[in-house]
């Protein structure tokens, strides 16, 4: 929750991992329904987020990284479009760019971060989310409607 120490990139990384874990838990909980839950990551794209970095080092390194490692903002949309339209994707898949270090390229199933598919971690995150938001999501009851 970053309550004791906040670092922007650390919080960003934690939120991305939580998205993956939560979506995989949703895929497990909806396995017997027509719902498909997929995780998608766009890779790395040069957007306003990177262009307005805060330190002088960030402002120096970003243009170089953009040329060597990052794709376009348009290319970053490809994995989402693929996941939404491909008849070949399956619930629980992690879709990302196939290029170098999954930063850009044609979408494909990607390697999950280590441990992100741990069902125990998914259950813990689901329970914490319900507790923190005060919203209980009973997937079995919802699927019956």
Backbone bond lengths (Angstrom), bond angles and torsions (degrees), N, CA, C in turn:
res aa  C-N    CA-C-N  psi(-1)  N-CA   C-N-CA  omega(-1)  CA-C   N-CA-C  phi
1 X - - - 1.440 - - 1.538 110.84 -
2 X 1.320 117.96 -8.38 1.469 122.75 177.96 1.523 112.69 57.81
3 X 1.323 117.94 32.88 1.456 120.83 -178.93 1.520 112.82 -75.47
4 X 1.320 117.93 -30.93 1.455 120.66 -178.16 1.520 112.06 -91.08
5 X 1.311 116.81 -33.03 1.458 121.23 -178.02 1.522 108.42 -146.85
6 X 1.306 116.34 124.34 1.462 120.00 -178.68 1.516 110.05 -116.18
7 X 1.306 114.67 127.15 1.463 122.61 171.57 1.517 105.63 -131.74
8 X 1.304 116.23 128.48 1.462 121.49 -172.79 1.526 112.53 -53.91
9 X 1.319 117.97 -50.68 1.469 119.61 -176.89 1.527 111.59 -69.92
10 X 1.324 117.53 -34.11 1.459 120.40 176.53 1.527 110.99 -64.75
11 X 1.324 116.36 -44.22 1.469 120.54 177.99 1.524 110.36 -64.75
12 X 1.329 116.54 -38.97 1.462 120.99 177.95 1.529 110.29 -61.65
13 X 1.315 116.58 -46.82 1.472 120.94 -179.55 1.525 111.15 -62.74
14 X 1.329 116.87 -42.01 1.467 120.12 178.36 1.518 110.87 -63.52
15 X 1.330 117.39 -40.20 1.465 120.15 -179.23 1.528 110.80 -67.13
16 X 1.322 117.58 -37.13 1.469 120.62 178.92 1.525 109.88 -66.54
17 X 1.332 117.21 -43.01 1.459 119.89 178.21 1.523 110.38 -63.48
18 X 1.325 117.36 -42.92 1.468 120.66 178.41 1.526 110.79 -60.01
19 X 1.323 118.07 -39.26 1.465 120.78 176.82 1.520 111.17 -59.58
20 X 1.313 116.44 -42.46 1.459 121.07 -179.61 1.528 110.25 -65.74
21 X 1.329 116.11 -51.10 1.470 120.76 -178.33 1.526 110.53 -60.06
22 X 1.318 116.92 -44.50 1.462 121.55 -177.94 1.532 110.95 -64.32
23 X 1.325 116.91 -43.43 1.463 119.96 -179.02 1.521 111.16 -67.26
24 X 1.313 117.82 -38.05 1.466 119.79 176.66 1.519 111.02 -65.55
25 X 1.328 117.21 -35.50 1.462 120.54 175.62 1.535 109.65 -66.63
26 X 1.322 117.12 -40.63 1.468 120.26 176.22 1.525 110.21 -60.98
27 X 1.323 117.77 -41.11 1.469 121.32 177.92 1.530 110.50 -60.91
28 X 1.327 117.19 -41.71 1.469 119.93 177.64 1.526 110.87 -64.02
29 X 1.329 116.44 -43.01 1.466 120.73 -177.08 1.524 113.16 -71.70
30 X 1.310 117.96 -20.66 1.469 121.03 -179.68 1.523 112.11 -108.46
31 X 1.323 117.44 15.35 1.468 121.65 -175.06 1.525 112.99 -57.89
32 X 1.318 118.27 -31.63 1.472 120.18 -178.45 1.527 111.95 -98.03
33 X 1.310 117.02 18.08 1.462 120.99 178.81 1.530 109.26 -123.07
34 X 1.321 117.74 172.41 1.471 119.27 177.95 1.532 113.70 -77.75
35 X 1.315 117.79 -2.46 1.459 121.62 -179.84 1.527 109.65 -70.17
36 X 1.323 115.77 136.16 1.463 121.02 174.44 1.520 108.01 -118.19
37 X 1.306 116.37 127.56 1.459 122.11 178.94 1.516 108.29 -115.54
38 X 1.317 116.32 117.62 1.464 121.80 -179.33 1.519 109.73 -122.78
39 X 1.310 115.26 148.38 1.461 121.35 174.91 1.523 106.60 -102.43
40 X 1.312 115.39 135.06 1.460 120.54 -179.24 1.523 108.80 -129.67
41 X 1.319 115.95 135.60 1.467 118.45 171.37 1.515 108.60 -126.87
42 X 1.314 116.67 139.88 1.463 121.10 -173.07 1.518 114.64 -82.32
43 X 1.310 117.59 -9.02 1.457 119.08 -172.26 1.510 108.74 87.59
44 X 1.296 117.16 -145.00 1.464 121.89 179.31 1.519 108.48 -122.50
45 X 1.296 116.09 128.34 1.458 120.85 -179.66 1.518 109.69 -133.76
46 X 1.293 115.23 147.35 1.452 120.75 177.99 1.524 108.12 -80.02
47 X 1.310 115.49 106.43 1.465 121.52 179.13 1.525 108.38 -128.40
48 X 1.307 116.43 -178.27 1.464 120.17 178.87 1.522 112.04 -61.19
49 X 1.319 117.32 -27.14 1.461 120.90 179.41 1.530 110.52 -58.60
50 X 1.320 117.45 -46.82 1.461 120.87 -179.20 1.526 111.94 -78.67
51 X 1.304 117.58 -32.80 1.463 120.32 -175.43 1.519 113.18 -69.00
52 X 1.310 116.92 -18.64 1.456 119.90 -177.60 1.522 111.51 -115.02
53 X 1.326 115.32 41.36 1.457 120.58 177.60 1.516 110.90 -62.07
54 X 1.300 116.52 159.10 1.450 119.40 -172.67 1.512 114.55 -88.94
55 X 1.176 127.83 -39.80 1.463 122.48 -174.19 1.514 113.55 -92.17
56 X 1.342 116.55 164.66 1.464 119.69 177.81 1.530 111.67 -64.08
57 X 1.327 117.31 -35.00 1.463 120.31 177.86 1.527 109.98 -63.81
58 X 1.313 116.05 -43.82 1.465 121.03 178.49 1.528 110.79 -59.77
59 X 1.314 116.60 -42.82 1.474 120.06 -179.54 1.521 111.84 -68.21
60 X 1.339 117.06 -26.96 1.465 120.68 177.97 1.522 111.88 -80.13
61 X 1.325 116.55 -43.54 1.462 121.86 -173.11 1.528 112.43 -77.45
62 X 1.319 118.07 -35.13 1.458 121.86 -174.01 1.530 113.30 -56.76
63 X 1.327 120.81 -47.13 1.472 118.77 179.55 1.532 113.03 -61.29
64 X 1.325 116.57 -35.64 1.472 120.28 178.70 1.522 109.65 -69.12
65 X 1.325 116.63 -46.71 1.469 121.04 178.43 1.517 110.82 -61.26
66 X 1.324 116.40 -37.16 1.473 120.15 -179.52 1.525 110.62 -60.35
67 X 1.323 116.79 -42.69 1.462 119.81 -178.84 1.525 112.74 -71.71
68 X 1.339 116.87 -35.95 1.457 120.51 -174.40 1.528 114.58 -90.13
69 X 1.327 117.57 -34.16 1.452 120.21 -168.90 1.524 116.16 -120.70
70 X 1.299 117.46 -26.71 1.457 119.32 -170.00 1.518 112.63 -96.84
71 X 1.336 113.81 147.82 1.448 120.48 173.95 1.520 110.03 -92.67
72 X 1.305 115.28 -171.57 1.461 120.85 179.28 1.523 110.17 -86.52
73 X 1.317 116.19 162.63 1.465 120.55 175.85 1.530 109.39 -62.25
74 X 1.326 117.47 -36.68 1.462 120.95 178.23 1.530 110.79 -64.93
75 X 1.326 116.37 -43.38 1.462 120.73 178.80 1.515 112.41 -63.98
76 X 1.325 116.44 -30.67 1.462 120.51 179.58 1.528 111.52 -66.61
77 X 1.321 117.23 -19.45 1.475 120.82 178.47 1.528 111.63 -80.37
78 X 1.311 119.27 -17.99 1.472 122.22 -175.68 1.523 114.24 -56.86
79 X 1.333 119.90 -46.90 1.468 118.27 -179.42 1.533 112.96 -59.48
80 X 1.328 117.71 -39.09 1.470 120.57 178.20 1.524 110.89 -65.47
81 X 1.313 116.13 -42.96 1.468 119.80 178.81 1.523 110.98 -63.99
82 X 1.319 116.36 -41.86 1.466 121.04 178.26 1.525 110.59 -61.20
83 X 1.335 116.24 -48.27 1.465 120.36 -178.70 1.525 111.44 -62.05
84 X 1.309 117.07 -35.45 1.468 121.01 -177.10 1.525 113.19 -79.34
85 X 1.324 118.04 -23.12 1.468 119.43 -172.01 1.525 115.48 -119.24
86 X 1.306 118.79 -18.41 1.463 120.00 -176.51 1.530 111.80 -74.17
87 X 1.322 117.34 131.86 1.464 119.55 176.13 1.538 111.86 -76.46
88 X 1.322 117.40 -4.85 1.464 121.29 -175.00 1.526 114.32 -94.11
89 X 1.333 117.90 -14.95 1.467 119.12 -177.07 1.523 110.61 -73.78
90 X 1.316 115.69 155.49 1.462 121.59 -179.64 1.513 109.81 -129.16
91 X 1.323 115.18 149.10 1.449 120.92 178.28 1.521 109.72 -54.98
92 X 1.325 116.06 138.02 1.455 121.59 -179.13 1.510 114.40 91.77
93 X 1.334 117.67 -5.56 1.464 119.75 178.80 1.521 110.55 -75.63
94 X 1.329 114.84 154.63 1.456 124.61 174.72 1.521 105.52 -113.66
95 X 1.315 117.59 113.02 1.461 122.52 -175.62 1.528 109.21 -105.75
96 X 1.322 115.55 132.84 1.458 120.59 177.85 1.510 110.44 -154.06
97 X 1.317 117.11 177.12 1.464 120.93 179.21 1.529 111.58 -70.90
98 X 1.328 116.07 144.91 1.462 121.61 -175.74 1.521 113.40 -87.56
99 X 1.304 117.56 -3.76 1.457 120.01 -176.79 1.520 113.71 -71.63
100 X 1.301 114.74 -174.84 1.460 123.33 -178.05 1.525 111.28 -51.10
101 X 1.296 116.90 124.35 1.470 123.66 179.53 1.521 112.90 54.72
102 X 1.304 117.49 26.11 1.467 123.70 179.99 1.523 111.83 54.29
103 X 1.329 116.97 37.80 1.458 119.81 179.38 1.519 112.70 -95.19
104 X 1.324 118.04 -28.30 1.464 121.77 178.13 1.526 107.80 -160.72
105 X 1.316 115.44 167.16 1.455 119.83 177.62 1.513 113.10 122.66
106 X 1.317 114.95 -177.56 1.456 122.68 -178.78 1.527 110.25 -63.81
107 X 1.337 118.03 136.65 1.468 120.23 -179.52 1.527 112.86 -66.19
108 X 1.329 115.19 147.52 1.463 122.34 176.29 1.526 108.17 -163.69
109 X 1.337 117.52 168.00 1.458 118.62 172.61 1.532 109.10 -60.09
110 X 1.320 115.50 135.12 1.461 120.95 -175.66 1.524 110.61 -114.35
111 X 1.317 115.41 164.48 1.468 121.32 178.95 1.528 108.81 -77.28
112 X 1.321 114.87 131.47 1.458 120.73 177.79 1.521 110.91 -73.91
113 X 1.327 117.71 149.64 1.465 119.00 171.63 1.535 109.55 -60.42
114 X 1.286 117.19 146.60 1.460 122.53 -177.91 1.525 111.31 -52.45
115 X 1.327 115.60 126.54 1.457 121.91 175.92 1.511 115.93 80.38
116 X 1.323 118.40 -5.24 1.472 120.62 -177.35 1.521 112.03 -64.99
117 X 1.320 117.47 -22.00 1.470 120.95 -179.19 1.540 112.40 -96.00
118 X 1.319 117.10 14.47 1.465 121.38 178.67 1.529 109.55 -71.30
119 X 1.341 118.34 115.31 1.472 120.57 -178.77 1.536 113.39 -57.70
120 X 1.316 118.05 -34.05 1.471 120.50 179.14 1.528 110.43 -64.94
121 X 1.321 116.55 -41.63 1.470 120.00 177.95 1.528 109.88 -65.27
122 X 1.321 116.51 -39.67 1.465 120.37 177.92 1.516 112.28 -62.18
123 X 1.330 116.51 -43.76 1.473 120.22 178.67 1.531 110.91 -64.01
124 X 1.344 116.82 -41.44 1.470 120.37 179.77 1.538 110.77 -63.13
125 X 1.328 116.20 -44.64 1.465 119.55 -179.60 1.534 110.77 -65.49
126 X 1.340 116.13 -40.91 1.470 120.49 179.11 1.529 109.56 -60.18
127 X 1.336 116.78 -47.95 1.469 121.54 -179.35 1.532 110.86 -63.09
128 X 1.325 116.80 -42.92 1.469 120.09 178.81 1.525 110.72 -63.71
129 X 1.323 117.22 -39.56 1.465 121.16 179.03 1.517 110.94 -63.22
130 X 1.333 116.42 -43.06 1.464 119.99 178.14 1.530 110.29 -63.52
131 X 1.318 116.39 -43.60 1.462 120.81 -178.36 1.529 110.93 -65.51
132 X 1.329 117.52 -45.08 1.464 121.01 -177.00 1.527 112.91 -70.55
133 X 1.337 117.31 -32.69 1.465 120.04 -178.71 1.517 112.92 -93.51
134 X 1.321 117.26 -18.90 1.457 120.62 -175.58 1.517 112.93 74.06
135 X 1.321 116.94 16.58 1.466 122.26 -179.45 1.526 108.60 -113.72
136 X 1.328 115.97 120.72 1.461 120.68 176.13 1.516 108.29 -97.35
137 X 1.313 115.98 131.79 1.454 120.25 -178.60 1.518 108.39 -117.87
138 X 1.311 116.09 102.13 1.461 122.31 179.88 1.522 108.19 -92.88
139 X 1.309 116.89 94.79 1.460 122.11 -173.40 1.514 111.73 -62.75
140 X 1.334 118.13 -36.44 1.472 120.31 -179.78 1.530 110.58 -64.18
141 X 1.333 117.25 -42.78 1.461 120.81 179.72 1.524 110.77 -67.08
142 X 1.336 116.96 -38.95 1.458 121.19 179.73 1.530 110.79 -65.91
143 X 1.330 116.99 -40.24 1.457 121.29 -178.42 1.522 111.46 -66.80
144 X 1.335 117.54 -28.33 1.466 121.42 -178.97 1.516 112.48 -74.64
145 X 1.330 117.39 -19.41 1.469 120.89 -177.11 1.506 111.57 -76.13
